[in-house]
């Protein structure tokens, strides 16, 4: 079952962000049981070569991989999908018309995704045109990130756009947009809940990042199913902190 099919089932899926542009981190995390990896090309310095090698690293273990791209330009979307990403996370989707334009750019057709049979997506000319068209239709995931007040106001209309596989809540940008510094502020939580409720109303998959993992049961119960949590950087920092604590405790015990 591919990622698009898993998203459609709306069962809990767990992934993480990758902030390091070298393929080693992606390759290591591809050995885990995470459902998906997300290369964060919006907030980390990924270029086309980095994306290419990191996607290849994920594919070496058949690990689903999506790219959070820096913008919704045709060339940016095309680059991520041609190099073999299973989908794109598109930031700052503002309204239904914006969402419809994005969907069109992700799929082959008039004014849509440009076609080339020489890409990794197309198995380097070894697939037939008909096979590539079908794969694009059945496997490409479009994840719309909601993180602006305009988008919250338009969330019901955005949820009704065909071709959006998941609405992903960008909670930190929402926090900033609401002029808050606490991602758990009541105004932020109200906006998040409004998005979650709209997704449930329109039977649209909903995803989010949360910093406080104690919130997870609440959001899973509310119907959120895609969680992109922590990052490769986060794993390194928390692992180092845990090691330091264990070592400090060992020193204390040795002095008893």
Secondary structure as GFF3:
##gff-version 3
##sequence-region A 1 256
A	DSSP	alpha_helix	3	9	.	.	.	ID=ss1
A	DSSP	beta_strand	13	18	.	.	.	ID=ss2
A	DSSP	alpha_helix	23	29	.	.	.	ID=ss3
A	DSSP	beta_strand	36	40	.	.	.	ID=ss4
A	DSSP	alpha_helix	48	59	.	.	.	ID=ss5
A	DSSP	beta_strand	65	69	.	.	.	ID=ss6
A	DSSP	alpha_helix	74	82	.	.	.	ID=ss7
A	DSSP	beta_strand	87	90	.	.	.	ID=ss8
A	DSSP	alpha_helix	96	105	.	.	.	ID=ss9
A	DSSP	alpha_helix	129	139	.	.	.	ID=ss10
A	DSSP	beta_strand	141	146	.	.	.	ID=ss11
A	DSSP	alpha_helix	149	153	.	.	.	ID=ss12
A	DSSP	alpha_helix	155	159	.	.	.	ID=ss13
A	DSSP	beta_strand	166	169	.	.	.	ID=ss14
A	DSSP	alpha_helix	171	177	.	.	.	ID=ss15
A	DSSP	alpha_helix	186	201	.	.	.	ID=ss16
A	DSSP	beta_strand	206	208	.	.	.	ID=ss17
A	DSSP	three_ten_helix	213	215	.	.	.	ID=ss18
A	DSSP	alpha_helix	216	222	.	.	.	ID=ss19
A	DSSP	beta_strand	226	231	.	.	.	ID=ss20
A	DSSP	alpha_helix	232	254	.	.	.	ID=ss21
###
